[in-house]
Amino acid sequence: MIPRPVPLQRAVLALVTASALLLGILAGTAPAQAATTVVTGTITSFDGHPVSTGVELYVNIAEPGQTPLWSSTQQVFSDENGVYRFDEGLDATQYRIGVAPQSLSSYDEETGETTFTNLAPVFHPAARTVESATTVKVPAGRTTTVDITSPEGGVVSGTVTGQPDLRHDNLAVIAQYRDPATGTWGTAGFAPVFEEGHAYDLVLQPGSYKLRFYDGNGYHYTEYWNDAATRDAGQDVTVTAGGTLPGVDAELARAGRIEGRLTLASGAPVDTDNSFTTIERRDPATGTWSQVDDVDGGYLDAEGRFGFGPLVAGTYRVKAVSNEYPDTYYGGGTEGTPITVETSQVVTGIDLSLTKPGSVSGAVQLPTGKAAPGATVVVYAKAESGTWTQVDESSTDSRGGYVIGDVPAGTYAVQVFPGNPAYAPQVYLGKTSLDAGTPVTVKDGTRTRLSTVKLAAGATVSGTITLPKGVSDRVARTVDVIDPASGDLVSSVVASKRGSGTSWTYAVPGLAAGSYQVQFARSSGSSLATGLYFKNVPETQGRASATAVKVTAGKTTPSVNATLRTGATITGRVLDTRGEPLRCSVLAVSADGTLTTRSAVSSSSTGTFTISGLSAGQYKVLVQGDESACVADPQSNDETSGYYFDGDDTAGRTTWDPAQANLVTVEGTGTSALADQYYGPVEGDTFDSAPAPTVTGKAAVGSRLASDTAGDATPGQDGIAYQWLRNGKPISGATETGYTVVAADAGTVLTVRYTWRKEGYVDVVTASRDVKIGASNLAKPTISGTPAVGRTLKAARGTWAGTGWTYGYQWYRGDAAIKGATASTYTPTRSDRSKTLTVRVTARKTGFASATAASAGTKVR
């Protein structure tokens, strides 16, 4: 069968549109610099023919330290000779290069038949995705030549249909490929679905892919071949060179949506160039709201209409954003009205209007009646949950006056923070907590004028914290002053070192006269120390048991001391839906869900975590992620948080419902070990346990390392796959239980992973402890120069395996080290005459074993 050709227009559209859809940006041309900075080359087919096709240049737009995000920045076409050239507006930086698919035709004059060869998209040098491509460094003012060969591809084809009463003019098919070396998923191909016949043709390099069927308008749910909701559950599509795979069809289901209209308060349309809408979803595990970025919609048509989709079942809220008006939630207020969406439900009538905001003004004075310039005045709004959130703030001028604009209509609390710690903060009017303050009502388009706030002299609480030996972290040294009526945090400081022992001192100034509770080491975070209230009341007894500390205006209350102790720990592992280790934040939440006490981050190589510093009691363990890390499946709308739940009918040991969460009990300084937590939905049973491998052998170049486990997985395994890693990345071909250390391993960390497999079970991965490979000399140091008294000799350090070493030198006269001769150069003295000199070089790196190598001797004349 002759493969159907993929027209050039489709090929170019596919590559360009894939960049825009999946990277979220179709960048413009970079600012012009030197016109002589050029990237050029020739595109040839796998059988040596020149190829005229689209070529794209990609640049990393991620912030430093973040996961690279490669975005298309320029596109050109290669000519009839296959030559392409980028020569306008190139920065001297690093790029990746992609080549669009193309179809070559060949006409046989004898038979009169035309045959077609489909060339697959490729990223330099032969990668399937831009994430797996090789980076090209482009120097300024020079020509960089990069030739690329287009491989022969196979064609996947089919139809994609949606619901007949919905739009289906922006359907697309996306091929996703997982790099076996890194485990990274990337986009390997894109094809639009044409309205006529609902058909698509997708050219890909030989290999296995997951096909994602997607509605760019958001009217249909995304799905994977074959009728799967997630990528992991999707069926592989295998492509062969020159082959065709027809009939890969999909029928998309109606998606949940929210639709509405944004207008001005008068009902007139808004300026659509300066206004848009956003959508947020409430995490059912934590109750927190976060913006939903993986849906379509938010932009307004000429009448201000908008729509968001596809939406999974959940609770949402919609916000209007404008350059000319304050942000406005649907339903009003600072939190808006939640909108419930069921599966495939379309919620309409979510209409918003923009109004001119109100404002708050007033003045602040010192106790003497003089103006208090430089004070900060903050407006707070109370959420449905009872917590207060900041709306806006302003500073007082030289006369003590302030105006806070852009305050939506509503009821608020106002707090004044003096710029001088000699004075106490005050909640309007004359209170210390937001709940006790005088409510301030603001109306649209009007100014609310408040009475003058007169500040009072501040009080101070001071004392000493005694920490456990070896503990000095910031969490352990944090002291909080709490309003006893509301539980609000009034002030917080970090204690400073006192002498050489385990004592730390602190002082909290600027308090209003009254009674407070003082707590120690109760901030969220990682610490070995447990939290306490004043007079060493354990945090588990609750704030109601805390001893009150009374303070007087203008005076210091001393000796509010605490002695902290080490606490218990909770350990466990976090795995993704394939059983691979996953790096996530793991939180220990108080049983009532009101406080995150301690937290940890699971290891990216093993998935293990240890939450320490826990007071005796019960906790819920919450695995929490965000859009950049710890995402069960970035292509689906899976929740980003999950509580530990070891229910018999929950294979993943995770629940989004806090009411179902297990209460984990800890005592004293003991350890509570949890079963593995699978972050995201899993299909199949999970292992009860699987042992981690141990590594034996000398951690040195040339040595053979062996690995083994103390037993089998429970309830047994069908097989085990092995993979050795260097600094967390798989070593090509190192897939046996043993491994011979090579020169490239010096100065790196080796681990081995066992992937346990059993039919009907989710794979689970266990990993060994780190094995640090020490320094290794490959070629001995040498000495150059004339070996005579007064003539300088120079040592070359020789060749060492690995990188990142620092080198130390020591010169020897015979077998005795020469005092002070620790540089790479040495000038012989009369004491060296007729003696043999050598130099010894030591390679060092923090945390790794050092090694020393000696040069051959040289006799001084």
C-alpha positions in Angstrom: 0.0 0.0 0.0 1.3 3.5 -0.9 1.3 5.8 2.2 -1.0 8.8 1.8 1.0 11.9 1.4 0.8 14.6 4.1 0.7 18.0 2.3 3.3 20.6 3.1 0.7 23.0 4.3 -0.5 20.5 6.9 3.1 19.7 7.9 4.0 23.3 8.6 0.7 24.0 10.3 1.3 21.0 12.5 4.7 22.0 13.7 3.8 25.6 14.3 0.5 24.9 16.0 2.0 22.3 18.2 4.4 24.9 19.6 1.6 27.3 20.3 -0.8 24.8 21.9 1.6 22.8 24.0 4.1 25.4 25.1 1.5 28.1 25.5 3.3 30.7 23.5 4.2 31.5 19.9 7.0 33.9 20.5 7.9 36.8 18.1 11.3 37.3 16.6 14.0 38.1 19.2 15.4 41.6 19.2 18.0 42.0 16.5 21.7 41.9 17.5 24.6 41.2 15.3 23.5 40.5 11.7 26.4 38.1 11.3 25.1 35.6 13.9 23.8 32.8 11.7 22.5 29.3 12.1 22.4 27.3 8.8 22.5 23.8 7.5 21.1 21.3 5.1 18.0 19.1 5.5 18.3 15.8 3.7 16.1 12.7 3.7 17.2 9.4 5.1 18.1 8.3 1.6 20.1 11.4 0.7 17.7 13.7 -1.1 17.4 17.4 -0.3 14.2 18.3 1.6 12.3 21.6 1.3 10.3 21.9 4.5 9.7 24.0 7.6 12.6 24.4 10.1 12.0 25.9 13.6 14.4 27.4 16.2 13.5 26.8 19.8 14.8 28.8 22.9 14.5 28.0 26.6 12.1 30.5 28.2 12.1 29.0 31.7 13.5 30.9 34.6 17.0 30.0 35.8 16.9 26.8 38.0 13.5 25.8 36.6 12.7 22.9 34.3 13.6 24.0 30.7 10.7 25.1 28.6 11.5 25.2 24.9 9.5 27.6 22.9 9.5 28.2 19.1 11.1 31.6 18.4 11.6 31.6 14.6 10.5 29.5 11.5 12.0 29.4 8.1 11.8 27.1 5.0 14.7 25.2 3.5 15.1 25.8 -0.2 15.0 23.2 -3.1 18.6 22.2 -2.1 17.5 21.6 1.5 19.4 24.6 2.8 17.9 26.7 5.6 19.3 29.8 7.2 18.4 31.8 10.3 20.2 35.2 10.1 17.9 37.8 11.6 17.6 38.8 15.3 19.6 35.9 16.7 21.0 36.1 20.2 24.2 34.5 21.2 22.6 31.7 23.2 21.6 28.1 23.1 19.0 26.7 20.7 17.3 23.5 19.7 16.3 22.9 16.1 13.2 21.0 14.8 12.3 20.0 11.3 8.7 19.6 10.1 7.3 16.5 8.5 7.3 16.4 4.7 6.2 14.2 1.8 8.5 13.4 -1.1 7.0 12.1 -4.4 8.6 10.0 -7.0 7.2 9.5 -10.5 7.9 6.3 -12.5 7.8 7.1 -16.2 7.5 3.5 -17.2 4.5 2.6 -15.0 3.0 6.2 -14.8 2.7 5.7 -11.0 3.7 8.2 -8.4 4.9 7.0 -5.0 5.2 9.0 -1.8 7.6 8.8 1.0 6.6 10.4 4.3 9.4 12.0 6.3 8.8 12.3 10.0 9.3 15.4 12.2 12.7 15.3 13.9 14.7 17.4 16.4 18.5 17.7 16.1 20.2 15.4 15.8 17.6 12.6 15.7 15.3 13.1 18.6 11.5 12.7 18.6 10.8 15.6 20.9 12.3 19.0 21.6 12.8 17.9 25.3 15.1 15.1 24.1 17.0 17.2 21.5 20.6 18.3 21.7 21.2 21.9 22.5 23.2 23.9 19.9 25.4 26.7 21.3 25.4 29.7 19.0 28.3 32.2 19.5 27.8 35.9 18.5 29.0 37.0 15.1 29.7 33.5 13.8 28.0 31.0 11.6 26.9 27.8 13.2 26.2 24.9 10.8 23.8 22.1 11.8 22.8 19.5 9.2 19.8 17.4 10.0 18.6 14.1 8.4 14.8 13.6 8.2 13.9 10.0 9.0 11.3 7.9 7.2 8.1 8.0 9.1 4.9 6.1 9.4 1.4 7.5 9.1 -1.3 7.2 11.8 -4.7 8.2 10.5 -8.3 8.2 11.6 -11.3 10.4 12.4 -12.1 12.4 15.5 -15.7 13.3 16.1 -17.5 15.2 18.8 -21.0 15.8 20.0 -23.2 16.8 17.0 -24.6 19.9 18.7 -21.2 21.3 19.7 -18.4 23.1 17.9 -15.7 20.8 16.6 -13.7 23.2 14.4 -10.6 23.1 16.6 -10.0 19.4 17.3 -6.5 18.1 17.2 -4.4 14.9 17.7 -1.1 15.1 19.7 1.4 12.3 19.8 3.3 12.1 23.1 6.6 10.2 23.5 8.4 9.1 26.6 12.2 9.2 26.4 13.3 5.9 27.8 16.6 7.4 29.0 15.1 10.2 31.1 11.5 9.2 31.6 10.5 12.6 30.2 7.3 13.0 28.1 7.3 15.4 25.2 5.3 16.2 22.1 6.5 14.2 19.0 3.8 15.3 16.5 0.6 17.3 16.0 -2.1 17.1 13.4 -5.3 19.2 13.1 -8.6 17.4 12.5 -10.2 18.8 9.4 -13.8 19.7 9.5 -14.4 18.0 6.2 -14.6 14.3 7.0 -13.2 14.8 10.6 -10.0 13.2 9.4 -6.4 13.6 10.4 -3.0 12.2 9.2 -0.1 12.2 11.7 3.4 11.3 10.5 5.7 10.0 13.2 9.1 8.4 13.6 9.1 4.7 14.2 8.3 4.0 17.9 5.5 3.8 20.4 3.4 6.8 21.4 0.3 7.9 23.3 -2.2 9.7 21.2 -4.1 12.6 22.9 -7.3 13.8 21.3 -7.9 17.4 22.2 -10.6 20.1 21.6 -8.9 23.5 21.5 -12.3 25.2 22.1 -12.9 23.3 25.3 -16.3 21.8 24.4 -15.2 18.1 24.7 -13.1 16.2 27.2 -9.6 15.2 26.3 -9.0 11.5 25.9 -6.2 9.1 24.9 -6.3 6.2 22.5 -8.1 3.9 23.1 -11.0 5.6 25.0 -8.8 6.4 28.1 -9.1 9.4 30.4 -5.4 9.6 31.3 -2.1 9.1 29.5 -1.0 6.2 31.7 -4.3 4.3 31.0 -3.9 5.0 27.2 -3.0 2.3 24.8 0.3 2.6 22.9 0.2 3.3 19.2 3.2 1.7 17.5 4.5 3.3 14.2 6.8 1.6 11.7 8.9 3.2 9.0 6.9 3.4 5.8 3.9 1.8 7.4 0.4 3.0 7.8 -1.9 2.6 10.8 -5.5 3.6 9.8 -8.6 3.5 12.0 -7.2 5.2 15.1 -10.5 7.0 15.7 -12.0 8.8 18.7 -15.4 10.1 19.7 -15.0 12.8 22.3 -17.5 13.2 25.1 -19.3 16.4 26.1 -17.2 18.4 28.6 -18.2 20.3 31.7 -18.2 24.0 31.0 -18.9 27.4 32.6 -20.2 30.2 30.4 -21.2 33.7 31.1 -20.8 37.4 30.1 -18.7 40.3 31.4 -20.1 43.8 31.2 -19.8 47.2 32.9 -22.2 48.0 35.7 -24.3 49.9 33.1 -24.6 46.8 31.0 -22.4 48.2 28.3 -19.7 45.9 26.8 -16.2 46.1 28.4 -13.0 46.9 26.6 -12.1 43.4 25.5 -8.5 44.4 24.8 -7.9 45.3 28.5 -10.2 42.7 30.2 -10.4 39.0 30.6 -11.6 36.3 32.9 -9.8 33.5 34.9 -11.1 30.4 36.6 -10.0 28.8 39.8 -10.6 25.4 41.3 -11.0 24.4 44.9 -8.8 21.5 46.1 -11.2 19.3 48.0 -8.3 18.0 50.2 -7.1 21.4 51.4 -9.9 23.8 50.6 -7.4 26.1 48.8 -8.1 27.7 45.5 -5.7 27.6 42.6 -5.9 28.9 39.0 -6.8 26.3 36.4 -4.4 26.7 33.5 -5.1 23.6 31.5 -8.5 24.7 30.1 -9.5 26.8 27.2 -11.4 30.1 27.6 -11.2 33.3 29.5 -11.0 35.6 26.5 -14.0 37.7 25.6 -15.8 38.1 22.3 -17.1 41.5 21.2 -20.2 41.2 23.5 -18.1 40.1 26.5 -19.1 36.5 26.4 -16.7 33.9 27.7 -16.5 30.1 28.4 -14.2 27.7 30.2 -13.7 24.1 29.4 -13.2 21.2 29.5 -13.9 21.1 33.2 -14.0 17.9 35.4 -16.5 17.7 38.1 -15.6 20.0 40.9 -16.0 23.4 42.5 -14.9 26.6 40.7 -15.0 30.3 40.9 -14.6 32.9 38.1 -12.8 36.2 38.3 -12.8 39.2 36.0 -9.5 41.0 35.5 -9.2 44.5 34.0 -6.6 47.2 33.7 -9.2 49.8 34.6 -11.2 48.2 37.3 -10.4 46.0 40.4 -10.5 42.3 40.1 -14.1 41.1 40.5 -15.3 37.6 41.5 -18.6 36.2 40.3 -21.0 36.7 43.2 -19.0 39.6 44.5 -16.9 40.0 47.6 -13.3 38.9 48.1 -14.0 35.2 47.5 -17.0 35.2 45.2 -19.6 32.5 44.9 -18.5 28.9 44.3 -19.8 27.2 41.2 -20.4 23.5 41.2 -19.9 21.7 37.9 -20.8 18.0 37.4 -19.4 15.7 34.7 -20.4 16.9 31.3 -22.6 19.7 32.8 -22.7 23.1 31.2 -23.3 25.9 33.7 -24.5 29.1 32.1 -25.5 32.6 33.3 -22.2 33.2 35.2 -22.4 36.9 34.5 -20.1 39.5 36.0 -20.0 43.3 35.9 -17.1 45.7 36.5 -17.7 48.7 38.8 -15.6 51.6 40.0 -14.1 50.7 43.4 -14.5 52.5 46.7 -11.7 53.9 48.9 -10.8 54.3 52.6 -9.0 57.3 54.1 -8.0 58.6 57.5 -5.1 59.6 59.7 -2.7 58.1 62.2 -1.2 60.0 65.2 1.5 59.3 67.9 0.5 59.2 71.6 1.5 62.9 71.8 -1.0 63.8 69.1 1.7 64.5 66.5 1.4 63.0 63.0 2.7 59.4 62.5 4.3 59.3 59.1 5.5 56.1 57.6 2.9 53.8 59.2 1.4 51.1 57.0 -2.4 50.9 56.9 -3.9 47.5 55.6 -7.4 46.6 54.6 -8.4 43.0 55.3 -11.4 41.0 54.2 -12.8 37.9 55.9 -13.2 34.8 53.9 -16.0 32.2 54.3 -13.5 30.0 56.0 -13.0 32.6 58.7 -9.5 33.6 57.7 -8.5 37.2 56.9 -6.9 38.1 53.6 -5.2 41.4 52.6 -7.1 43.5 50.1 -4.8 46.6 49.8 -2.5 48.8 51.8 -1.0 52.3 51.9 1.5 54.3 53.9 0.8 57.5 55.9 2.3 60.7 54.5 4.2 63.4 56.4 0.9 64.6 58.0 -0.1 61.1 59.0 -2.8 60.8 56.4 -3.5 57.9 54.0 -5.9 56.9 51.2 -6.4 53.3 50.1 -8.1 53.1 46.7 -9.4 50.2 44.6 -11.4 48.7 47.5 -14.4 46.7 46.2 -17.8 47.2 47.9 -17.9 45.1 51.1 -17.2 45.0 54.9 -13.6 45.0 56.1 -11.2 45.3 59.0 -8.4 47.9 59.0 -5.1 47.5 60.8 -2.3 50.1 61.4 1.4 49.0 61.7 3.6 51.7 63.0 7.0 52.2 61.3 8.6 52.3 64.7 8.7 49.3 67.1 8.3 51.7 70.0 4.6 51.8 69.2 2.1 49.0 69.1 0.0 47.9 66.0 -3.7 48.6 66.3 -6.8 47.2 64.7 -9.3 50.0 64.0 -10.4 51.2 66.4 -8.3 50.5 69.6 -8.3 46.6 69.3 -5.6 44.0 68.9 -7.4 41.4 66.7 -9.1 41.7 63.3 -12.2 39.9 64.6 -12.6 42.4 67.4 -12.1 45.5 65.2 -14.8 47.9 64.2 -16.2 46.8 60.8 -15.5 49.2 58.0 -18.1 49.3 55.2 -17.1 50.4 51.7 -19.5 51.2 48.8 -18.8 51.3 45.1 -17.4 54.6 43.9 -17.4 56.3 47.3 -14.8 57.1 49.9 -15.2 55.9 53.5 -13.5 58.3 56.0 -12.3 56.7 59.2 -11.7 58.3 62.6 -8.1 59.2 63.5 -6.1 56.3 65.0 -3.9 57.3 68.0 -1.0 54.9 68.6 0.0 53.6 72.0 3.5 52.8 73.3 4.6 49.2 72.6 5.4 46.5 75.1 8.1 43.8 74.7 8.2 40.1 75.5 11.7 38.5 75.8 13.3 35.3 76.9 15.6 32.3 76.2 15.1 29.2 74.1 17.1 26.1 75.0 17.3 23.8 72.0 18.3 20.1 71.8 21.9 19.4 71.1 22.7 19.7 67.4 19.4 21.5 66.6 19.6 25.1 65.3 17.2 25.4 62.4 15.0 28.4 61.8 11.7 26.7 62.6 13.0 25.6 66.1 14.1 29.2 66.8 10.9 30.8 65.8 8.8 32.5 68.5 5.2 33.6 67.8 3.0 35.9 69.9 -0.7 35.0 69.5 -3.9 36.9 70.3 -5.7 34.5 72.7 -9.2 35.5 71.7 -8.9 35.0 68.0 -5.8 32.9 67.6 -4.4 35.4 65.2 -0.6 35.8 64.9 0.4 39.2 66.3 4.1 39.1 65.9 6.9 36.6 65.1 10.7 36.7 65.6 13.6 34.3 65.2 15.9 33.8 68.3 19.6 34.7 68.1 22.6 32.7 69.4 23.7 33.3 73.0 27.2 32.1 73.7 28.5 28.7 72.6 25.9 26.5 74.2 22.4 25.5 73.2 20.7 28.7 74.4 19.1 31.3 72.0 17.6 34.7 73.0 14.8 36.7 71.6 12.7 39.8 72.1 9.4 40.7 70.5 8.8 44.5 70.6 5.8 46.6 69.5 3.0 44.8 71.3 -0.2 46.4 72.5 -0.9 46.2 76.2 -2.8 43.1 77.2 -2.5 39.3 77.5 -1.0 37.0 74.9 0.0 33.4 74.3 3.6 32.7 73.3 4.4 29.6 71.3 7.8 28.1 70.3 8.8 26.1 67.1 5.2 25.9 65.9 5.9 27.3 62.4 5.3 24.9 59.5 8.5 23.4 58.1 11.2 20.9 58.8 12.7 20.6 62.3 13.8 18.0 64.8 12.3 20.0 67.6 8.7 19.8 68.8 6.5 22.8 69.3 5.7 24.2 72.8 3.7 26.9 74.5 5.1 29.1 77.3 5.9 27.1 80.5 6.7 24.1 78.3 3.1 23.2 77.6 3.2 20.6 74.7 1.5 21.8 71.6 -0.7 18.7 71.5 -2.5 20.0 74.6 -3.9 22.8 72.5 -3.8 26.6 72.6 -6.5 26.7 75.4 -3.9 25.1 77.7 -1.3 27.8 77.1 -0.3 30.1 79.9 -1.2 33.7 79.3 1.6 36.3 79.2 0.5 39.8 80.4 2.4 42.9 79.0 2.3 46.6 79.9 2.6 49.5 77.5 6.2 50.8 77.3 7.6 47.9 79.4 9.4 44.6 78.9 8.1 41.3 80.2 11.2 39.1 80.6 12.0 35.4 81.2 9.3 34.0 78.9 11.5 30.9 78.3 11.2 27.5 76.7 13.2 24.2 76.6 12.5 22.2 73.4 13.0 18.5 72.8 13.3 16.3 69.8 10.2 14.6 68.6 8.8 11.6 66.7 9.0 10.9 63.0 6.7 9.7 60.2 8.4 8.0 57.2 7.1 6.7 53.9 7.4 6.9 50.1 5.6 8.8 47.4 5.3 7.1 44.0 3.7 8.2 40.7 1.0 6.1 39.0 3.7 3.9 37.4 5.4 3.2 40.8 8.3 5.6 40.0 9.7 7.8 42.9 8.2 11.2 43.0 9.4 14.5 44.6 6.6 16.1 46.5 5.9 18.2 49.6 4.6 16.0 52.4 2.9 17.6 55.3 1.9 16.4 58.8 -1.4 18.1 59.5 -3.0 18.3 62.9 -5.9 15.9 63.4 -8.5 18.7 63.3 -6.9 19.9 60.0 -6.2 23.4 61.3 -2.4 23.4 61.4 0.4 22.1 59.3 3.0 21.2 62.0 6.0 19.7 60.2 6.8 19.0 56.6 9.3 17.2 54.4 10.1 16.8 50.7 10.3 13.3 49.2 13.4 12.3 47.4 13.3 12.4 43.6 15.5 9.3 43.4 13.8 7.1 46.0 10.5 8.8 46.8 11.2 8.5 50.5 10.4 11.2 53.1 10.9 11.7 56.8 8.8 14.2 58.8 10.6 14.8 62.1 10.0 17.0 65.1 6.4 15.8 65.8 4.9 16.0 69.2 3.1 12.9 70.5 -0.4 12.7 69.0 -2.3 12.0 65.8 -1.8 13.5 62.4 -3.1 13.4 58.8 -0.4 13.1 56.2 -0.9 15.2 53.1 1.0 14.9 49.8 0.8 18.3 48.1 1.9 19.5 44.7 1.5 22.3 42.3 1.5 22.9 38.5 5.3 22.6 38.3 6.0 19.5 40.5 4.3 16.5 42.0 1.6 16.3 39.3 0.0 12.9 38.9 -0.7 13.5 35.2 -0.1 17.0 33.7 -2.4 16.2 30.8 -5.4 15.5 33.0 -7.3 17.4 35.7 -6.2 15.1 38.5 -6.2 16.7 42.0 -2.9 18.1 43.2 -3.2 17.0 46.8 -4.0 13.7 48.5 -4.2 12.5 52.1 -2.7 9.2 53.3 -5.6 6.6 53.4 -4.7 2.9 53.8 -8.2 1.6 53.0 -8.6 -1.9 51.8 -10.4 -0.7 48.7 -8.0 2.1 47.8 -5.0 0.7 45.9 -3.3 4.0 45.7 -3.4 4.7 49.5 -4.5 8.3 48.8 -7.8 10.1 49.2 -8.8 13.6 48.3 -11.3 13.6 51.1 -9.9 14.8 54.5 -12.6 13.0 56.3 -11.3 9.6 55.0 -7.7 10.3 55.9 -6.0 8.0 58.3 -5.0 9.4 61.6 -1.3 8.4 62.1 -0.3 8.1 65.7 3.2 9.0 66.9 4.7 8.7 70.4 7.8 10.1 72.1 10.8 9.9 69.7 9.4 6.9 67.9 8.9 6.4 64.2 5.7 5.5 62.4 6.2 4.0 58.9 3.5 4.4 56.3 2.7 2.2 53.3 3.6 3.5 49.9 1.5 6.4 48.6 0.6 6.4 44.9 0.1 10.0 43.9 -2.8 9.9 41.4 -5.2 7.2 40.2 -3.7 3.7 39.7 -5.2 0.8 37.8 -4.5 -2.6 39.5 -3.4 -3.8 42.9 -0.3 -2.4 44.7 2.4 -4.3 46.5 2.2 -4.5 50.2 6.0 -4.1 50.4 9.1 -4.3 48.4 12.6 -4.4 49.8 15.2 -1.8 48.8 18.4 -3.1 47.3 21.8 -2.9 49.1 25.0 -2.3 47.2 28.3 -4.0 48.1 31.8 -3.6 46.6 34.5 -0.9 46.7 33.3 2.5 45.6 36.2 3.1 43.3 36.8 3.3 39.5 37.4 -0.2 38.1 35.7 -2.0 40.9 32.6 -4.2 40.4 29.6 -3.3 42.5 26.9 -5.9 43.3 23.4 -5.4 44.5 20.8 -7.7 46.2 17.8 -7.6 48.5 17.1 -9.3 51.7 13.9 -10.9 50.3 11.1 -10.7 47.8 8.2 -8.3 47.4 4.9 -9.0 49.1 2.9 -10.8 47.7 5.7 -11.9 45.4 6.8 -10.7 42.0 6.9 -12.0 38.4 10.1 -10.3 37.6 12.5 -7.4 38.5 14.0 -4.8 36.1 17.3 -3.2 37.2 18.7 0.2 36.4 21.9 1.9 37.6 21.8 5.7 37.8 24.6 8.3 37.9 23.5 11.4 39.8 19.9 10.3 39.4 20.1 9.8 35.6 19.9 6.3 34.1 23.3 4.9 32.8 22.8 3.5 29.3 23.1 -0.3 29.3 23.6 -0.6 33.1 20.6 -2.9 33.6 22.0 -5.8 35.5 22.3 -6.4 39.3 26.0 -5.7 39.1 27.9 -2.7 37.6 31.6 -2.0 36.9 32.5 1.6 38.0 34.0 3.6 35.1 36.0 6.8 35.0 32.9 8.9 34.3 31.5 7.8 37.7 34.3 9.4 39.7 32.9 12.3 41.9 29.3 11.2 41.2 26.6 9.4 43.2 25.6 5.9 42.0 22.3 4.2 42.9 20.5 1.2 41.6 16.8 0.9 41.2 14.8 -2.3 41.3 11.4 -2.2 39.5 9.2 -4.9 40.9 6.6 -6.3 38.5 3.6 -8.6 38.9 0.7 -9.2 36.6 -2.3 -7.2 37.7 -0.2 -5.0 40.0 1.2 -1.5 39.6 5.0 -1.6 39.2 6.9 -0.4 42.3 10.4 1.0 42.4 12.9 0.7 45.3 16.3 2.2 45.3 19.6 1.7 47.1 21.3 4.2 49.3 23.8 6.5 47.6 27.2 5.2 46.7 29.7 8.0 46.3 32.6 7.2 44.0 35.9 8.7 45.1 38.7 10.3 43.2 40.8 8.2 40.8 44.0 9.1 39.1 44.4 8.1 35.4 47.8 9.7 34.6 50.4 10.6 37.3 51.5 14.2 38.0 54.6 15.4 36.2 57.3 17.9 36.9 58.7 20.4 34.3 61.5 22.9 34.5 65.3 22.8 35.1 66.1 20.8 38.3 68.7 23.2 39.7 69.0 25.4 42.8 67.1 28.7 42.2 65.3 27.5 39.1 61.5 27.1 39.5 59.9 23.7 38.9 56.2 23.4 37.9 53.9 20.5 38.7 51.1 19.3 36.3 48.4 17.6 38.3 48.0 14.7 35.9 44.7 13.3 34.7 41.9 12.5 37.0 38.6 10.8 36.4 35.4 12.9 36.8 35.0 16.6 37.4 34.5 19.0 40.3 37.7 18.2 42.1 39.9 20.6 43.9 43.6 19.8 43.9 46.2 20.2 46.6 50.0 19.9 46.2 52.8 18.8 48.5 56.5 18.7 47.4 58.8 16.1 48.9 62.5 15.9 49.4 63.1 12.1 49.3 60.4 10.7 51.7 60.1 13.9 53.7 57.5 16.6 53.0 59.0 20.0 52.5 57.4 22.4 55.0 55.3 25.1 53.3 55.9 23.7 49.7 52.1 23.3 48.9 51.8 25.2 45.6 52.0 23.9 42.1 55.4 25.5 41.7 58.6 25.0 43.8 62.0 26.6 43.7 64.8 24.3 44.9 67.1 25.6 47.6 70.7 24.6 48.6 69.1 21.9 50.9 67.8 20.2 47.8 71.1 19.9 46.0 71.8 16.3 44.9 68.4 15.3 46.4 65.4 13.8 44.6 62.2 15.8 44.5 58.7 14.6 43.9 55.3 16.2 44.1 52.1 14.5 45.4 48.7 15.8 44.2 45.6 15.1 46.2 42.1 15.4 44.6 39.3 16.4 47.0 35.6 16.9 46.8 33.2 17.5 49.8 31.5 14.2 50.7 33.7 12.0 48.5 36.8 10.0 49.2 40.0 11.8 48.2 43.0 10.2 46.4 46.7 11.1 46.1 49.1 10.4 43.2 52.8 11.0 43.1 55.1 12.1 40.3 58.3 10.5 39.2 61.4 11.8 41.0 63.7 14.5 39.6 67.2 15.0 41.0 68.4 18.6 41.7 71.8 19.5 40.4 
